[in-house]
């Protein structure tokens, strides 16, 4: 199992909408994540920053996340959630959620 974390900014004027969307996350979006071997997925909010954490149990993360990106339900979900978000200034070109480096872990 691999752990992944990432960060993105939440536009302040979109917080209520983003919370509403995630309070009723679409079953198809959840199914796509599960098909991609993603579990224990959480998104936290603090001071305008969204922090995501997930656990991946598959063999090829790039392939599995590409399958999510090809999923029409996930793309429709992102059409609603992406306008709520703004990449960090430190994100690489074309990077939406910026990966966070793990500096400590306790089992």
Secondary structure, DSSP 4 states (H G I P E B T S, - for coil): -EEEEEEEEEPGGGHHHHHHHHHT--HHHHHHHHHTTEEEEEEEEETTEEEEEEEE-SS-HHHHHHHHHH-HHHHHHHHHHGGGEE--TTSPTT-SSEE--------
